[in-house]
Structures are given as structure tokens and as C-alpha cells.
Amino acid sequence: MAVGTRPVNEVSKAVSLTISLDTGKLDQNGNPVINRARISGIKENAAFEDLYDVAYLYASLTSKSIVDIAVGVNSGIGPID
């Protein structure tokens, strides 16, 4: 049941790129230690191929290898009554 009196719409959208990198180290349980880098402020219409290229350019600045690349989209909704 809606509480507000006005229709709810998407009022903002934030896109981010998260790059997971293997440090080459293991924790006390023998699991790989993963570092994550998040890049915020990505344009909504950025192509996945471009984001992939950015992730590999970022990784090339380190000695770590990429484990995962994720694109996150957070939508703000409103109005707030």
C-alpha cells in the first residue's frame, strides 16, 4: 500500500564500476585476499565494452590480476512526502 499521495518516479541514477583484484596473498584460512576498487560517477550511457577497458587499464597500473568486474546502478526514487 502506497503511503505518499503522489506517483513515485526515478529521480536520480548513479552508476559505479567495481573492480575486484587478487592480491596474490592468502588469508589465515587459505582463501585468496581480494581488494576492490570502486569508481563512481560513471555516465549512465557508458558501454560495457568501455567499462571493461577501464577496468583493465586500472589493473595495468597494479601488479594484481582481475577476479571480477561489476557495474552497479542505484536509483533514487521520489517524491519524498
GUFIMAR-760537 format. One record per residue: x, y, z of N, C-alpha, C, CB in turn; residue in one letter; residue number from 1. Coordinates in pm, 1 decimal. Glycine has a CB too. Example, Ala and Ser with C-alpha at 12.3 -4.5 7.8 and 13.67 -1.06 7.14 Angstrom:
<nodes>
<node n_x="1319.0" n_y="-569.0" n_z="780.0" ca_x="1230.0" ca_y="-450.0" ca_z="780.0" c_x="1320.0" c_y="-330.0" c_z="780.0" cb_x="1130.8" cb_y="-447.3" cb_z="904.6" aa="A" i="1"/>
<node n_x="1285.0" n_y="-225.0" n_z="708.0" ca_x="1367.0" ca_y="-106.0" ca_z="714.0" c_x="1290.0" c_y="3.0" c_z="787.0" cb_x="1408.4" cb_y="-59.8" cb_z="572.5" aa="S" i="2"/>
</nodes>
This chain:
<nodes>
<node n_x="84.8" n_y="-118.2" n_z="0.0" ca_x="0.0" ca_y="0.0" ca_z="0.0" c_x="88.6" c_y="123.6" c_z="0.0" cb_x="-96.1" cb_y="0.3" cb_z="122.1" aa="M" i="1"/>
<node n_x="65.5" n_y="212.9" n_z="-93.1" ca_x="142.4" ca_y="336.3" ca_z="-102.5" c_x="99.7" c_y="433.1" c_z="6.5" cb_x="125.4" cb_y="400.6" cb_z="-240.8" aa="A" i="2"/>
<node n_x="198.6" n_y="497.2" n_z="67.9" ca_x="170.3" ca_y="593.0" ca_z="174.0" c_x="163.9" c_y="735.0" c_z="119.5" cb_x="275.9" cb_y="583.5" cb_z="283.5" aa="V" i="3"/>
<node n_x="249.8" n_y="766.7" n_z="21.9" ca_x="252.9" ca_y="901.4" ca_z="-35.4" c_x="129.2" c_y="929.0" c_z="-118.8" cb_x="377.8" cb_y="920.1" cb_z="-120.3" aa="G" i="4"/>
<node n_x="111.2" n_y="1055.6" n_z="-149.5" ca_x="-6.1" ca_y="1095.3" ca_z="-226.8" c_x="25.3" c_y="1118.9" c_z="-373.6" cb_x="-66.5" cb_y="1219.5" cb_z="-167.9" aa="T" i="5"/>
<node n_x="153.4" n_y="1120.8" n_z="-409.4" ca_x="192.8" ca_y="1145.6" ca_z="-547.7" c_x="256.4" c_y="1020.8" c_z="-608.1" cb_x="290.2" cb_y="1264.6" cb_z="-555.6" aa="R" i="6"/>
<node n_x="256.6" n_y="1010.2" n_z="-741.4" ca_x="321.6" ca_y="895.2" ca_z="-805.9" c_x="471.6" c_y="893.0" c_z="-775.4" cb_x="298.6" cb_y="898.9" cb_z="-958.7" aa="P" i="7"/>
<node n_x="526.6" n_y="775.7" n_z="-764.4" ca_x="669.8" ca_y="759.6" ca_z="-737.5" c_x="742.4" c_y="736.9" c_z="-869.2" cb_x="695.9" cb_y="641.5" cb_z="-639.0" aa="V" i="8"/>
<node n_x="849.9" n_y="811.6" n_z="-888.7" ca_x="930.1" ca_y="802.9" ca_z="-1010.6" c_x="1077.1" c_y="792.5" c_z="-974.2" cb_x="905.5" cb_y="925.0" cb_z="-1102.1" aa="N" i="9"/>
<node n_x="1155.9" n_y="748.9" n_z="-1070.4" ca_x="1300.5" ca_y="752.0" ca_z="-1052.6" c_x="1344.1" c_y="897.5" c_z="-1066.1" cb_x="1374.4" cb_y="659.2" cb_z="-1157.2" aa="E" i="10"/>
<node n_x="1414.7" n_y="949.1" n_z="-965.3" ca_x="1456.3" ca_y="1089.4" ca_z="-968.4" c_x="1606.9" c_y="1104.8" c_z="-988.9" cb_x="1414.9" cb_y="1158.4" cb_z="-839.7" aa="V" i="11"/>
<node n_x="1681.7" n_y="998.4" n_z="-966.1" ca_x="1825.4" ca_y="1003.8" ca_z="-990.4" c_x="1877.4" c_y="863.2" c_z="-1015.1" cb_x="1899.6" cb_y="1069.6" cb_z="-871.4" aa="S" i="12"/>
<node n_x="1990.4" n_y="857.1" n_z="-1081.9" ca_x="2053.1" ca_y="727.8" ca_z="-1108.1" c_x="2203.3" c_y="745.2" c_z="-1093.1" cb_x="2016.0" cb_y="673.4" cb_z="-1250.7" aa="K" i="13"/>
<node n_x="2267.5" n_y="655.4" n_z="-1019.0" ca_x="2412.5" ca_y="658.5" ca_z="-1000.7" c_x="2470.9" c_y="525.8" c_z="-1047.4" cb_x="2450.1" cb_y="686.3" cb_z="-851.8" aa="A" i="14"/>
<node n_x="2569.8" n_y="534.2" n_z="-1135.3" ca_x="2634.2" ca_y="414.5" ca_z="-1188.4" c_x="2776.5" c_y="408.3" c_z="-1134.5" cb_x="2633.3" cb_y="414.1" cb_z="-1344.8" aa="V" i="15"/>
<node n_x="2818.4" n_y="288.6" n_z="-1093.8" ca_x="2954.9" ca_y="270.5" ca_z="-1045.1" c_x="3014.8" c_y="143.7" c_z="-1104.8" cb_x="2957.8" cb_y="264.3" cb_z="-890.5" aa="S" i="16"/>
<node n_x="3147.0" n_y="139.5" n_z="-1107.7" ca_x="3222.0" ca_y="25.5" ca_z="-1157.8" c_x="3305.0" c_y="-28.5" c_z="-1042.7" cb_x="3312.0" cb_y="64.5" cb_z="-1280.0" aa="L" i="17"/>
<node n_x="3290.2" n_y="-157.4" n_z="-1010.8" ca_x="3368.6" ca_y="-220.1" ca_z="-905.5" c_x="3461.0" c_y="-323.1" c_z="-968.1" cb_x="3277.2" cb_y="-285.1" cb_z="-798.5" aa="T" i="18"/>
<node n_x="3589.3" n_y="-309.3" n_z="-937.4" ca_x="3691.9" ca_y="-399.2" ca_z="-991.0" c_x="3748.8" c_y="-478.2" c_z="-874.1" cb_x="3805.4" cb_y="-320.0" cb_z="-1067.2" aa="I" i="19"/>
<node n_x="3737.4" n_y="-610.5" n_z="-879.3" ca_x="3792.4" ca_y="-697.6" ca_z="-775.2" c_x="3926.3" c_y="-751.2" c_z="-822.8" cb_x="3694.5" cb_y="-814.5" cb_z="-741.2" aa="S" i="20"/>
<node n_x="4028.5" n_y="-734.6" n_z="-738.3" ca_x="4164.9" ca_y="-770.9" ca_z="-775.3" c_x="4222.3" c_y="-873.0" c_z="-677.7" cb_x="4253.9" cb_y="-646.4" cb_z="-780.1" aa="L" i="21"/>
<node n_x="4286.1" n_y="-975.2" n_z="-731.0" ca_x="4352.7" ca_y="-1076.6" ca_z="-649.7" c_x="4489.1" c_y="-1022.5" c_z="-608.6" cb_x="4366.7" cb_y="-1212.1" cb_z="-727.4" aa="D" i="22"/>
<node n_x="4514.6" n_y="-1018.4" n_z="-478.3" ca_x="4640.8" ca_y="-964.7" ca_z="-427.8" c_x="4755.4" c_y="-1064.8" c_z="-438.6" cb_x="4624.4" cb_y="-921.7" cb_z="-283.7" aa="T" i="23"/>
<node n_x="4722.0" n_y="-1191.2" n_z="-462.3" ca_x="4825.1" ca_y="-1294.5" ca_z="-465.3" c_x="4857.7" c_y="-1347.9" c_z="-327.5" cb_x="4949.9" cb_y="-1240.9" cb_z="-529.0" aa="G" i="24"/>
<node n_x="4784.1" n_y="-1300.9" n_z="-226.4" ca_x="4805.9" ca_y="-1345.3" ca_z="-88.3" c_x="4688.4" c_y="-1429.7" c_z="-43.0" cb_x="4825.6" cb_y="-1224.3" cb_z="6.8" aa="K" i="25"/>
<node n_x="4710.7" n_y="-1506.5" n_z="61.8" ca_x="4605.4" ca_y="-1588.7" ca_z="121.1" c_x="4580.9" c_y="-1544.0" c_z="263.9" cb_x="4642.8" cb_y="-1738.7" cb_z="116.8" aa="L" i="26"/>
<node n_x="4455.2" n_y="-1553.9" n_z="309.0" ca_x="4424.4" ca_y="-1522.4" ca_z="448.6" c_x="4457.1" c_y="-1643.3" c_z="536.4" cb_x="4274.7" cb_y="-1481.4" cb_z="464.6" aa="D" i="27"/>
<node n_x="4427.8" n_y="-1633.6" n_z="665.9" ca_x="4461.7" ca_y="-1740.6" ca_z="760.4" c_x="4387.7" c_y="-1870.4" c_z="731.2" cb_x="4431.5" cb_y="-1696.3" cb_z="901.6" aa="Q" i="28"/>
<node n_x="4279.3" n_y="-1864.8" n_z="653.7" ca_x="4204.0" ca_y="-1985.3" ca_z="617.4" c_x="4242.6" c_y="-2039.6" c_z="480.1" cb_x="4055.5" cb_y="-1956.0" cb_z="620.1" aa="N" i="29"/>
<node n_x="4338.8" n_y="-1977.4" n_z="416.7" ca_x="4383.5" ca_y="-2023.5" ca_z="285.6" c_x="4304.1" c_y="-1968.3" c_z="168.8" cb_x="4378.3" cb_y="-2170.6" cb_z="281.3" aa="G" i="30"/>
<node n_x="4216.5" n_y="-1871.3" n_z="195.1" ca_x="4136.6" ca_y="-1809.7" ca_z="88.4" c_x="4211.7" c_y="-1690.5" c_z="29.7" cb_x="3997.6" cb_y="-1765.0" cb_z="142.0" aa="N" i="31"/>
<node n_x="4195.6" n_y="-1667.1" n_z="-99.8" ca_x="4264.9" ca_y="-1552.5" ca_z="-159.5" c_x="4215.1" c_y="-1420.2" c_z="-102.2" cb_x="4247.0" cb_y="-1553.2" cb_z="-311.0" aa="P" i="32"/>
<node n_x="4307.9" n_y="-1327.0" n_z="-85.3" ca_x="4273.5" ca_y="-1192.6" ca_z="-38.9" c_x="4240.7" c_y="-1108.9" c_z="-162.7" cb_x="4391.4" cb_y="-1127.9" cb_z="45.3" aa="V" i="33"/>
<node n_x="4119.4" n_y="-1053.8" n_z="-163.0" ca_x="4071.3" ca_y="-975.8" ca_z="-277.0" c_x="4057.9" c_y="-829.2" c_z="-235.2" cb_x="3934.8" cb_y="-1031.4" cb_z="-329.3" aa="I" i="34"/>
<node n_x="4112.0" n_y="-740.3" n_z="-315.8" ca_x="4092.0" ca_y="-596.4" ca_z="-297.4" c_x="3989.9" c_y="-550.1" c_z="-399.5" cb_x="4226.3" cb_y="-517.0" cb_z="-312.0" aa="N" i="35"/>
<node n_x="3908.1" n_y="-454.0" n_z="-358.7" ca_x="3808.9" ca_y="-399.1" ca_z="-450.4" c_x="3830.7" c_y="-249.3" c_z="-465.9" cb_x="3665.6" cb_y="-428.3" cb_z="-400.5" aa="R" i="36"/>
<node n_x="3819.5" n_y="-205.0" n_z="-589.4" ca_x="3826.7" ca_y="-62.0" ca_z="-619.8" c_x="3695.0" c_y="-22.8" c_z="-684.4" cb_x="3949.0" cb_y="-28.0" cb_z="-713.6" aa="A" i="37"/>
<node n_x="3635.1" n_y="85.2" n_z="-635.3" ca_x="3508.8" ca_y="131.5" ca_z="-691.7" c_x="3530.4" c_y="268.9" c_z="-754.4" cb_x="3397.2" cb_y="136.8" cb_z="-582.9" aa="R" i="38"/>
<node n_x="3482.1" n_y="279.9" n_z="-876.8" ca_x="3486.0" ca_y="406.8" ca_z="-948.5" c_x="3342.1" c_y="454.3" c_z="-962.6" cb_x="3556.5" cb_y="392.8" cb_z="-1089.1" aa="I" i="39"/>
<node n_x="3312.6" n_y="569.5" n_z="-905.5" ca_x="3177.2" ca_y="625.2" ca_z="-908.7" c_x="3168.1" c_y="734.9" c_z="-1012.7" cb_x="3137.0" cb_y="679.4" cb_z="-770.8" aa="S" i="40"/>
<node n_x="3045.9" n_y="776.0" n_z="-1039.4" ca_x="3024.3" ca_y="886.7" ca_z="-1132.1" c_x="3031.7" c_y="845.5" c_z="-1277.7" cb_x="3124.2" cb_y="994.1" cb_z="-1106.4" aa="G" i="41"/>
<node n_x="3007.6" n_y="718.3" n_z="-1304.1" ca_x="3009.1" ca_y="669.0" ca_z="-1441.3" c_x="2884.7" c_y="719.5" c_z="-1513.4" cb_x="3016.1" cb_y="513.7" cb_z="-1445.0" aa="I" i="42"/>
<node n_x="2899.4" n_y="760.6" n_z="-1638.5" ca_x="2783.7" ca_y="806.1" ca_z="-1715.9" c_x="2686.7" c_y="690.8" c_z="-1738.4" cb_x="2828.4" cb_y="865.7" cb_z="-1851.1" aa="K" i="43"/>
<node n_x="2557.7" n_y="722.3" n_z="-1730.8" ca_x="2451.2" ca_y="622.4" ca_z="-1748.0" c_x="2461.1" c_y="545.8" c_z="-1878.1" cb_x="2317.2" cb_y="689.0" cb_z="-1740.8" aa="E" i="44"/>
<node n_x="2503.1" n_y="613.1" n_z="-1983.8" ca_x="2504.2" ca_y="551.6" ca_z="-2116.0" c_x="2639.5" c_y="491.3" c_z="-2153.7" cb_x="2464.6" cb_y="653.2" cb_z="-2218.8" aa="N" i="45"/>
<node n_x="2728.1" n_y="471.4" n_z="-2055.6" ca_x="2859.0" ca_y="412.0" ca_z="-2084.6" c_x="2841.8" c_y="268.5" c_z="-2133.8" cb_x="2950.0" cb_y="415.4" cb_z="-1959.1" aa="A" i="46"/>
<node n_x="2911.7" n_y="234.1" n_z="-2239.2" ca_x="2903.8" ca_y="99.2" ca_z="-2295.2" c_x="2982.4" c_y="1.9" c_z="-2207.2" cb_x="2957.7" cb_y="96.7" cb_z="-2440.9" aa="A" i="47"/>
<node n_x="2932.2" n_y="-120.6" n_z="-2197.2" ca_x="3000.2" ca_y="-222.6" ca_z="-2117.9" c_x="3142.7" c_y="-245.2" c_z="-2167.7" cb_x="2921.6" cb_y="-353.9" cb_z="-2121.6" aa="F" i="48"/>
<node n_x="3163.6" n_y="-238.5" n_z="-2297.4" ca_x="3297.3" ca_y="-256.8" ca_z="-2353.2" c_x="3392.9" c_y="-149.5" c_z="-2301.7" cb_x="3292.2" cb_y="-254.1" cb_z="-2506.6" aa="E" i="49"/>
<node n_x="3344.1" n_y="-26.1" n_z="-2290.5" ca_x="3426.7" ca_y="83.2" ca_z="-2239.5" c_x="3458.8" c_y="62.1" c_z="-2091.3" cb_x="3355.6" cb_y="218.5" cb_z="-2260.1" aa="D" i="50"/>
<node n_x="3360.7" n_y="17.3" n_z="-2014.4" ca_x="3383.5" ca_y="-8.0" ca_z="-1871.9" c_x="3483.3" c_y="-122.3" c_z="-1853.0" cb_x="3250.5" cb_y="-41.0" cb_z="-1800.7" aa="L" i="51"/>
<node n_x="3473.7" n_y="-222.9" n_z="-1937.0" ca_x="3567.7" ca_y="-335.2" ca_z="-1935.4" c_x="3709.2" c_y="-284.6" c_z="-1961.6" cb_x="3527.9" cb_y="-441.9" cb_z="-2040.6" aa="Y" i="52"/>
<node n_x="3722.1" n_y="-198.1" n_z="-2061.6" ca_x="3853.4" ca_y="-141.2" ca_z="-2094.8" c_x="3908.3" c_y="-58.9" c_z="-1978.6" cb_x="3843.9" cb_y="-53.7" cb_z="-2221.2" aa="D" i="53"/>
<node n_x="3823.9" n_y="19.1" n_z="-1914.0" ca_x="3865.9" ca_y="99.0" ca_z="-1798.5" c_x="3916.5" c_y="7.6" c_z="-1687.0" cb_x="3748.8" cb_y="187.0" cb_z="-1747.1" aa="V" i="54"/>
<node n_x="3845.0" n_y="-101.0" n_z="-1661.1" ca_x="3886.3" ca_y="-194.7" ca_z="-1555.7" c_x="4025.7" c_y="-250.9" c_z="-1584.7" cb_x="3784.1" cb_y="-310.1" cb_z="-1542.7" aa="A" i="55"/>
<node n_x="4050.2" n_y="-289.1" n_z="-1708.5" ca_x="4181.5" ca_y="-345.4" ca_z="-1742.0" c_x="4291.1" c_y="-239.8" c_z="-1745.0" cb_x="4175.3" cb_y="-415.3" cb_z="-1876.2" aa="Y" i="56"/>
<node n_x="4256.7" n_y="-116.5" n_z="-1780.9" ca_x="4354.9" ca_y="-7.9" ca_z="-1771.2" c_x="4391.7" c_y="16.5" c_z="-1625.0" cb_x="4299.7" cb_y="122.1" cb_z="-1835.3" aa="L" i="57"/>
<node n_x="4291.3" n_y="15.7" n_z="-1536.9" ca_x="4315.8" ca_y="33.1" ca_z="-1393.7" c_x="4406.4" c_y="-78.4" c_z="-1342.4" cb_x="4182.5" cb_y="35.1" cb_z="-1314.9" aa="Y" i="58"/>
<node n_x="4373.4" n_y="-203.0" n_z="-1376.4" ca_x="4451.9" ca_y="-317.3" ca_z="-1329.6" c_x="4595.3" c_y="-312.2" c_z="-1381.4" cb_x="4385.8" cb_y="-447.9" cb_z="-1373.0" aa="A" i="59"/>
<node n_x="4614.9" n_y="-254.8" n_z="-1499.4" ca_x="4750.3" ca_y="-247.6" ca_z="-1555.6" c_x="4841.1" c_y="-156.6" c_z="-1472.7" cb_x="4744.9" cb_y="-197.7" cb_z="-1700.4" aa="S" i="60"/>
<node n_x="4782.3" n_y="-73.0" n_z="-1389.0" ca_x="4860.4" ca_y="15.0" ca_z="-1301.8" c_x="4904.3" c_y="-55.0" c_z="-1173.8" cb_x="4779.7" cb_y="138.7" cb_z="-1267.1" aa="L" i="61"/>
<node n_x="4859.3" n_y="-179.7" n_z="-1155.4" ca_x="4893.4" ca_y="-256.9" ca_z="-1036.4" c_x="4961.3" c_y="-386.4" c_z="-1080.3" cb_x="4766.6" cb_y="-286.4" cb_z="-949.9" aa="T" i="62"/>
<node n_x="5005.6" n_y="-462.3" n_z="-981.9" ca_x="5062.4" ca_y="-594.9" ca_z="-1011.2" c_x="4959.0" c_y="-703.8" c_z="-985.4" cb_x="5189.2" cb_y="-620.4" cb_z="-925.9" aa="S" i="63"/>
<node n_x="4833.6" n_y="-663.8" n_z="-963.6" ca_x="4726.5" ca_y="-758.1" ca_z="-930.0" c_x="4648.8" c_y="-798.0" c_z="-1054.6" cb_x="4631.3" cb_y="-697.2" cb_z="-825.8" aa="K" i="64"/>
<node n_x="4584.5" n_y="-914.5" n_z="-1046.8" ca_x="4503.0" ca_y="-958.5" ca_z="-1160.1" c_x="4354.8" c_y="-945.1" c_z="-1126.6" cb_x="4536.6" cb_y="-1104.5" cb_z="-1198.2" aa="S" i="65"/>
<node n_x="4275.1" n_y="-920.9" n_z="-1230.3" ca_x="4131.1" ca_y="-901.8" ca_z="-1212.9" c_x="4063.1" c_y="-1035.4" c_z="-1185.7" cb_x="4069.5" cb_y="-834.6" cb_z="-1337.4" aa="I" i="66"/>
<node n_x="3976.2" n_y="-1034.1" n_z="-1083.8" ca_x="3895.0" ca_y="-1150.5" ca_z="-1049.8" c_x="3751.7" c_y="-1129.7" c_z="-1097.5" cb_x="3898.0" cb_y="-1176.8" cb_z="-897.6" aa="V" i="67"/>
<node n_x="3704.0" n_y="-1004.5" n_z="-1089.3" ca_x="3564.7" ca_y="-975.5" ca_z="-1123.3" c_x="3550.6" c_y="-827.9" c_z="-1158.7" cb_x="3469.9" cb_y="-1013.0" cb_z="-1006.1" aa="D" i="68"/>
<node n_x="3456.4" n_y="-800.1" n_z="-1247.4" ca_x="3419.5" ca_y="-662.6" ca_z="-1283.3" c_x="3268.3" c_y="-654.5" c_z="-1269.2" cb_x="3467.3" cb_y="-623.7" cb_z="-1430.8" aa="I" i="69"/>
<node n_x="3220.1" n_y="-554.8" n_z="-1194.4" ca_x="3076.2" ca_y="-540.8" ca_z="-1173.9" c_x="3034.7" c_y="-395.8" c_z="-1197.3" cb_x="3036.2" cb_y="-586.7" cb_z="-1031.4" aa="A" i="70"/>
<node n_x="2918.7" n_y="-380.5" n_z="-1259.1" ca_x="2859.0" ca_y="-248.8" ca_z="-1278.0" c_x="2738.1" c_y="-241.3" c_z="-1186.5" cb_x="2819.3" cb_y="-223.2" cb_z="-1428.4" aa="V" i="71"/>
<node n_x="2733.4" n_y="-137.2" n_z="-1103.3" ca_x="2620.9" ca_y="-118.6" ca_z="-1012.4" c_x="2540.3" c_y="3.1" c_z="-1052.3" cb_x="2669.3" cb_y="-105.0" cb_z="-868.0" aa="G" i="72"/>
<node n_x="2408.7" n_y="-10.6" n_z="-1043.0" ca_x="2319.4" ca_y="101.3" ca_z="-1072.1" c_x="2228.5" c_y="119.7" c_z="-950.9" cb_x="2235.7" cb_y="76.5" cb_z="-1203.7" aa="V" i="73"/>
<node n_x="2234.4" n_y="237.9" n_z="-892.9" ca_x="2146.4" ca_y="272.4" ca_z="-781.3" c_x="2051.4" c_y="381.4" c_z="-826.4" cb_x="2227.8" cb_y="318.0" cb_z="-656.8" aa="N" i="74"/>
<node n_x="1923.9" n_y="357.7" n_z="-806.4" ca_x="1823.0" ca_y="454.7" ca_z="-847.1" c_x="1762.5" c_y="519.5" c_z="-723.7" cb_x="1713.4" cb_y="387.9" cb_z="-933.1" aa="S" i="75"/>
<node n_x="1756.3" n_y="651.7" n_z="-727.7" ca_x="1683.2" ca_y="725.6" ca_z="-625.3" c_x="1538.6" c_y="741.0" c_z="-672.0" cb_x="1749.1" cb_y="865.5" cb_z="-597.5" aa="G" i="76"/>
<node n_x="1444.6" n_y="722.1" n_z="-581.0" ca_x="1304.2" ca_y="737.1" ca_z="-617.6" c_x="1239.2" c_y="845.8" c_z="-533.1" cb_x="1229.1" cb_y="603.8" cb_z="-600.9" aa="I" i="77"/>
<node n_x="1136.2" n_y="902.6" n_z="-584.3" ca_x="1069.2" ca_y="1009.3" ca_z="-511.2" c_x="936.5" c_y="1040.6" c_z="-575.7" cb_x="1156.4" cb_y="1134.7" cb_z="-505.0" aa="G" i="78"/>
<node n_x="863.4" n_y="1131.6" n_z="-528.9" ca_x="899.6" ca_y="1233.9" ca_z="-431.0" c_x="897.4" c_y="1179.6" c_z="-287.3" cb_x="804.7" cb_y="1353.1" cb_z="-443.0" aa="P" i="79"/>
<node n_x="964.5" n_y="1252.4" n_z="-201.6" ca_x="963.3" ca_y="1220.8" ca_z="-59.9" c_x="858.6" c_y="1311.9" c_z="4.3" cb_x="1106.3" cb_y="1239.7" cb_z="5.8" aa="I" i="80"/>
<node n_x="752.6" n_y="1252.9" n_z="54.7" ca_x="645.2" ca_y="1331.7" ca_z="120.3" c_x="674.5" c_y="1350.3" c_z="266.6" cb_x="508.4" cb_y="1263.5" cb_z="103.6" aa="D" i="81"/>
</nodes>
